Amino acid sequence: MAEPYRLVTIAPSHYCEKARWALQLAGVPFVEEPHPPLLHMRAAGKGRPSGHSTPVLVADGRVIPDSTEILEFVQEWPGAPWRPYPADLQLRREAVDFEELFDTRLGPHTRRLAYFHLLPHRALFLQSVLPGVDGGERFLFKIIAPGVAFLMRRGMNINPASAVRSAERVDEVFANVCDRLKDGRRYLVGEEFSAADLTFAALAAPVVLPPTYGSPLPSLDEAPADMRLVVERYRATPAGEFALRIYRDHR
């Protein structure tokens, strides 16, 4: 019997959520293998010539080390009830362009904003990164969490000035999506839910905190006061409302 597909993740990662959500929608059977930050590196690096980022899908001897590549894998899944990319070539190009925009111009900045607000709050940080983690890694991570938080701040350049810059980048992408939605369309590309919508909603999640996210995030009530203000501001925009609707309708 073939080994089940494995999705190696850092559970709260919005790039992992993008992959997890797409696999689930397409009915691809897999087992999620969550690890906390830093301790994920050994599992994520297996079978790869370089790099230790997540998500990583291990499927039929293949190692697929990127959320977009995982969506391309989903696109070819036999009998999938949902596929990320439209059949029409023009619409597919538009969906791919939006996906690239969100991957590069939104995801890194919503992540920085979320960790800027969460890292000072040890209990919330642990609550977010430890769901599903096995007992040994859970025990070890609780010991090394302060050091990991320091390394995350340094590695992702998380500080007050960079958080301000990231908020500006998120504002730009949200404005782009708001402009796209002005004509009353339900989806960013064509008439159907696609990779463009899923990617925006998943990568916007750290600043809108959708209740149906695929791994536990702090609720609005649990969030620190400064983070709550950020989330409320983005939720109040048409783009934020769109992201929450995509979660309600498709997650």
N, C-alpha and C positions, 0 to 999 in steps of 0.2 A: 504494500500500500504506500502510495506517495506521501511524503511529509506534507502537512498542511502549510499553506502559504503563511509567512510570518511578516508582520508589519512592525518594524522596530521604531519606537517613538520616544519622544519626551511628551508625556500625555497632554499637557496643556498647550503645546506648540501649535500655532495656527496653521503652519505648513503641514504638520501632521494631521490636523483636523481636515484640511483640504483633501489629503489623500484618503484618510479614513472615511470621510463622507462619500467621496466618489466611489470607493470600493463597495461600500454598503449599498448605495443606490443601484449599482450595477449588479448586485447579487454575487459578487466575487467572494468565495469563502476564504476567510483568513483568521488568524489568531493574532491579536495585538500583544506586543512585548514591550511594555513601557519601562523606561529607565529614567532616573533623575538626571539633571544636568551634570556633566563631567563623568559620572559613572556610565553614561550612555556610550562613551567613546569606543570601548572595546567591542560591544555588540554592533554598533553602527559601522565599524571599520572592517568587520569580517568580510572577506571576499572582495575587498575594494583595493585598488592600487594606491589610492590616497583619499583623504577626506574622512571625516567622522561626523558629518551632519545627519540629521534626521529630517524626514522619514526615509526609511530604507525598506523596500519590499523584497523579500526573498521568495521567489516563485519558480518552481521547476528548475532549480539549479541556477537561475538568473538572479543577479543582484541589481535591483533598480533603485538608484540612490537619490531620487529627486521627485518632488511632488508633481511637477509637470510631466516627467517621464512616466510616473505612475498613472496619471490621467490618460496618457497616450496608450498605456497598457490596457486600461479600462475600456478605451475606445474600441479595442479589438476583441474584447471578451465575448465569446460566442453566446448568443441569445440574451444579451444584456437588455433589461427593460428600459434602461436609460444609458445614453452615451453622451460624453461631455461636449463633443464638437458636432455642429450641424453638418448635415450631408452636403448642403449647398456650399460651394467652394468660397464664394465671396463672404458668406456669413461665417464660415469657418475661419477665414483670415481675420475677420473682425473679432471673433471670440479669442483667437490666439493673441492678437494684439492687446486686447484688454487684459488677458491673463498675464502677459509679460509686464504690462504697466503695473498691475497690482502686485505681482511678485517682487518687482524691483523698486517701486516707488511708494508702496503702501506697507507691505509686510514688515520690512526692517524697522519702520518708524512706529507702527502701532506696537510692535514688540518692545522697542526701547521705552515708549511711554508707559506701557503696562509694568515693566520691571522697575522703572524709575519709582513708581508709586508703591509697588509690592515689596521690593527687596528690604526696605526698612522695617517691614512687619513680618517677623519670623514665622509666626503661627499661620498667617495667610499664605505666605510663600510656601511653607511645607504642605499646607492643605491643597495647594494648587499642583505641586509637582510630584506628590507621592501616590495619587490614586493608582491602584493596580500594581504598584512596585512590590517585589517580593520582600520577605522579611529581612534577609541579610542586607540587601541594598538599602532598605528603609532605615534599618538601625544605623548603618554606616553613614548614610547621608545626614541624618539628624546630628551626628557628631561633627561632620565636616561642613555643614551648611554655611557657617559664617565665612569660611575660606572660599567656598564656592561662590557666595554672593560677591566677595571681593573680586574674584577672578572674572565674574560676569560683568561687573561694573567696568573693569579695565578692558576686557575683551570686546565688549559692545559699546564702549565709550559712553557709559551711562552717567550723566551728571546734569545739573540744572540747565546749563547752557545748551547741551545737546538735546535735552528734552524739549526746550523751546523750539529749536530748529526742527525737530521731528514733528512737533505739533503743526508747524508751518507746512511741512511736506504732506501730512495727513489732510490738512485743510485744502491743499491744492487738489489732491486726488478726490476728496469728497466733493469739491466744487465741480470737477470734471463730471462726476457721476450725476450730480444734481442737474447739470446742464443737459446731460443725455436724457434724463427722465422728464424734462420739462414738457415734452410733447404728449405725456400721459401714457407712454409705453409701460408694459408690465415687466419686460425683461430688457437687458442691455443690448441683446443681439437677437433680431428676429422675433418670433412669436412663442418661442419655447425656452424653458430653463436650460442654461448651458454652463460650460466651464467658466464663462465670464461672470455669471451671477454667483455661482458657487465660490469662485476664488475671491470675489469682492467681499461676500458675506463672511467667509472664513477668516480672511486677513483683516477685516474690520472688527472682528469679534473682540479683540482685546480692549477696544474703546467703546463698544456698545453692550458688551456682556450679555449675549443672548441666552435666555434660560435653557434652551435646548441644545447648547453646545455639547459636543461629543465627549467631553471630559469635564469634571467639575471645575467651574470658575467661581470666584467670589460673587455672591449676589450683590445687587446694588446696595442693599442695606448693610452688607458685610464690608463693602469696599471702604478704604480710608476716605476721609472727608474730601481731600484734595482730588483723589481719583474719582469720587462720585461726581464732582463738579465737571470733570472732563467727560465722563460717560454721559451725563445728562445733556451736556452741550452737543455731543455728536448724535445722540439719539434724537434730538429735536430737529435735525436737518432732514431734508428729503432723502439724502443718501443713507443716513442712519436708519430712518424709518424703512427704507427699502431693504437694508441688510436684515433688520428684524423680521420683516415680512417674508423674506426668502427663508429664514430659519423656521418661521411658523408654518410655511406652506410646504417645505421640502426637506425638513430635517426630522 
